[in-house]
Amino acid sequence: MPADLLTLPRRVEQGHVWNQYVIRSTRRDVLRERLASCGIASEIYYPMPLHRQACFAQLDARPPSLPVTERACAEALALPVFPELGEGRLARVADAVLECLRDG
């Protein structure tokens, strides 16, 4: 699997308590559709970069004004993460992500 298909969040300290588990994938939209078809929820919290939102229109920020930000918004997908998820359902989410990215 090419490295750009999946980027996991970095763990910056031990004992992290995830509020959101956000992965990045160049195939985010396909991945999200596949997860939904499997009954697995996911979310895109920032579909539009802040600098392109109406409240910042005076900045006249057109792509590719902040290319790293644009790319992050196009690739980020939050996966289910909560204590009651359990190991079985966690494995199901991980397997579905990997299967989708392997299938192309």
C-alpha positions as CSV (number, residue, x, y, z in Angstrom):
1,M,0.0,0.0,0.0
2,P,1.5,3.4,-1.0
3,A,2.5,5.5,2.1
4,D,0.3,8.4,1.0
5,L,-2.9,6.4,1.2
6,L,-2.9,6.4,5.0
7,T,-1.4,8.6,7.7
8,L,-2.1,7.9,11.3
9,P,-2.0,10.5,14.1
10,R,1.3,10.7,16.0
11,R,1.3,9.8,19.7
12,V,3.2,12.6,21.4
13,E,2.9,11.3,24.9
14,Q,2.2,8.1,26.7
15,G,-1.3,7.5,28.0
16,H,-3.0,9.7,25.4
17,V,-6.8,9.8,25.7
18,W,-8.1,10.3,22.2
19,N,-11.0,12.8,21.9
20,Q,-10.9,12.2,18.1
21,Y,-8.9,9.8,16.1
22,V,-8.2,11.5,12.8
23,I,-6.4,9.7,10.0
24,R,-5.4,11.2,6.7
25,S,-5.9,9.5,3.3
26,T,-5.6,10.7,-0.3
27,R,-8.7,8.4,-0.8
28,R,-10.7,9.9,2.1
29,D,-14.1,10.2,0.3
30,V,-14.0,6.7,-1.1
31,L,-12.9,5.4,2.4
32,R,-15.8,7.3,4.1
33,E,-18.3,5.8,1.6
34,R,-17.0,2.3,2.2
35,L,-17.1,2.7,6.0
36,A,-20.7,4.0,5.8
37,S,-21.7,1.0,3.6
38,C,-20.3,-1.2,6.5
39,G,-22.3,0.7,9.1
40,I,-19.2,2.4,10.4
41,A,-19.6,6.1,11.3
42,S,-16.9,8.6,10.4
43,E,-16.8,12.4,10.3
44,I,-15.1,15.3,8.5
45,Y,-14.9,18.0,11.0
46,Y,-13.2,20.6,8.9
47,P,-14.3,20.2,5.3
48,M,-13.2,23.7,4.4
49,P,-10.0,25.4,5.5
50,L,-10.5,28.3,7.9
51,H,-8.9,30.8,5.5
52,R,-11.5,30.0,2.8
53,Q,-14.5,30.5,5.1
54,A,-16.8,33.4,4.6
55,C,-15.7,35.2,7.8
56,F,-12.2,35.5,6.3
57,A,-13.3,36.5,2.8
58,Q,-11.3,39.8,3.1
59,L,-8.1,37.7,3.0
60,D,-9.0,36.8,-0.7
61,A,-7.3,33.4,-0.1
62,R,-7.7,31.3,-3.2
63,P,-6.2,27.8,-3.6
64,P,-3.3,27.1,-3.4
65,S,-2.7,30.0,-1.0
66,L,-2.1,27.5,1.9
67,P,-1.4,24.2,0.2
68,V,-0.6,22.2,3.3
69,T,-3.9,23.3,5.0
70,E,-5.8,22.6,1.8
71,R,-4.4,19.1,1.6
72,A,-5.1,18.4,5.3
73,C,-8.7,19.4,4.9
74,A,-9.1,17.2,1.8
75,E,-7.6,14.2,3.5
76,A,-8.7,14.3,7.2
77,L,-11.3,11.7,8.4
78,A,-12.2,11.1,12.0
79,L,-12.8,7.5,12.9
80,P,-14.9,6.2,15.8
81,V,-13.1,6.4,19.2
82,F,-14.8,6.0,22.6
83,P,-14.4,3.7,25.6
84,E,-17.4,1.6,24.8
85,L,-16.2,0.8,21.3
86,G,-14.4,-2.3,22.6
87,E,-11.7,-4.3,21.0
88,G,-13.9,-6.2,18.5
89,R,-15.5,-3.1,17.0
90,L,-12.2,-1.3,17.0
91,A,-10.7,-4.2,15.0
92,R,-13.7,-4.1,12.6
93,V,-13.0,-0.4,11.9
94,A,-9.3,-1.0,11.4
95,D,-9.9,-3.9,9.1
96,A,-12.5,-2.0,7.0
97,V,-10.0,0.9,6.6
98,L,-7.2,-1.4,5.5
99,E,-9.4,-3.4,3.2
100,C,-10.7,-0.3,1.4
101,L,-7.2,1.1,0.9
102,R,-5.9,-2.3,-0.3
103,D,-8.7,-2.7,-2.8
104,G,-7.9,0.5,-4.5
